[in-house]
């Protein structure tokens, strides 16, 4: 997979990929169909593993040549030693975790750096929906309240505080809208929050 293909398929991942250095050892938590690791292996000569729980996604990872481990992230990352990876990715998966703090502590333990993304609950259409007395439904939160896999709702400011509590320093934070960075009022205008983190 090349950069143009990744950009067309997932513009958010294309933006995030520039934060991962060439030849790095990468762990992708909640890797889905493996498209990100496929790109990083092909274009940036990275190596590593994906972790995914969904039965349907495992064969897609294998077809892409991605080394994938079927595992529930809630079970922890004890299978990996401290500092096993240069970069740990957790992209649009953290909001589905019951124990967000525990997952972040594991990320901090096994990786030197981390990149985390999640739907920004403070995005202005979400706020408008709440003012109207409804739970938000949007491109970044596409489910109804009764069938959503998302267990947690967070804003950019909420996550900054938690990252500091678990020993992760925020190196960079970007709000994305349709894969493009938002500089003016990012907590209002960005639907996806992306954090680049480093162990303190």
N, C-alpha and C positions, 0 to 999 in steps of 0.2 A: 504494500500500500504506500503510495506517495503522498506528498503534502496536499496536492490539488484534490486527490480523492478524499482525503480526510476532511479537508475544508468543505467540500460539497456535502459529505455525509454528516459531519458533526463539527460545525464551526467553533463551538466552545472548546472541543478537544484540540482543534488546530491551534487555537490561541494558547491553551495550557501547555501544549507540547514544546513550545519554545523555552519553557522554564526547565526542561529536562536536558541535561548535558549529554554529549556524545559519549557512548561507551559505558554508560552508567549501569549499575545493577539496580533493577526496579522491581518493586512489589506493587501490584495493582489490586486493591481491595474492592470487591464488587465489580469485577472487570467486565461483566456482561458478555457480549459476543467476542471480546478480545480485540476490538478494532484499534484501541489505543496502543496496546502492547505490540500488535502487528506493525503499526506504523513506527514505533520506537525501535523495534528490532530491525526493520527493513531500512529505514532512512537514517537512523541515528546509532546503529550498531549497539543498541542496548541489549541486555539479557535480563532474565528474571522470571517471575511467576505471576500468574493471576490467581485470585481467590474468587470463587463464584459458587453460589448455592443452587441456582436455578438449573434443573435437569436439562431444559431445552437449550440453554446457552453453552453447555459443556462441549457438545459436538461442533458448534460453530467455532469455538476457540481452537479445538483440535484441527479443524479444517484450515484455519489461518496459521497453523504452526506455532500456536501459543501454548506454553507449558502452563496448565491450569490444574489447580487443586480444588476439588469440590468440598467446601467446608462452610460452616456457619460462622460468620465473623464474631457473633456473640460468644462463641466457644473460646475465643482468644487466639493469640498468635504464638503460643508456647512451642510450636514446632520450629520456630526460628530463633536463633541466638541473638543476643544484643548486637546492634549495629551491623546486621547482616546485609543491609541494603543502603545504597547511596540515597535513593529517593523512594518514598512510599506515596502512592496515589490513592486517594479515596474520593472518587468523583461522583457526585450525586448519589451517594449511598449512605452517608452518615445520618441523614434524616430518617432512615428506615431502622436505625438501631435503637434498642431499648436502653442499652448502657453506653451512651455516647462518650461519657467520661472515660470509661474503661477501654473503649476502642481507641480513643486518642492517646491514652497512656501507653497502650501497646504499640501504636504507631511511633510514638516518641522513643520507645525502647528499641525497636528493631531497625529503625531508619535514622539516618543522619539529618536528612531533610524530608519535608512532606509537602504535598500539594493536596488541598482539600477544597471541594466545591459542594454547594448545596443551594436549593432554591431560597432566595431572599424573601422572607415573609413580609418585610417592610416595603416591598415593591408597590408602587402607588396603586395599581389596579387591585392588589390584594387589600390594601387599606380601604379603598372605595367599597369593595364587596362587604367587608366587615361593617362599615358604616351603614350599609343597606340591610344589615342583619343576616348576611349570607356568608358561608365559608367560601374562600376564593377558589376559583377554577381558572387556570391559565395554561399557557404553553409549558411553563416550568412546574406548575402544580396541576397536572391534567386530570386528576381524579376527583370524583365526588367525595364528600366527607365519609360516606358509608363504605366505600370500596378502596380507599387509598392505602397504599403500603407505607405511606409516610407516618411515622409515629411522633416526630418532633418538628416543631416549627421554630426557626431561628432567624434573627436578623444579623447583619454584619457586626453591629456593636455587641450583641449577645455572644457571638462566637469569639470575638477578640478577647473578651473577659475569660471565657472558658479555656481558650488556648493558653493564656498566661498562667491560669491556675494549674494546668497539667504539665507545665514546664516547657512549653513551646513558645518561641519568640516569633512574632509576626514580622517577616522580612518584607512582604508586599501583600497588599490586598487590592483586588480589582473587582468591580462590579461589571458584569457583562449583560448586554442586551442583544440577542440574536448573534452571539459570538463576538461582538465588538465591545471594547472597553467604554465605560461611561465615566466621564470625569466630573461633570457638573451634577451635584446632588446624587451621588452614586447609591446611597441607601434608599433613596426614593425611586430612582430611574433604572436601576439594574435588577433584572429578574434572577440572575445567578450570581452568587458570591463566590469568589475564588481566592483562596489564601495560600501563600507560599510561606512555609514555616521552617524553623530550624530549632533543634534542641538547644536549650539554654546552657 
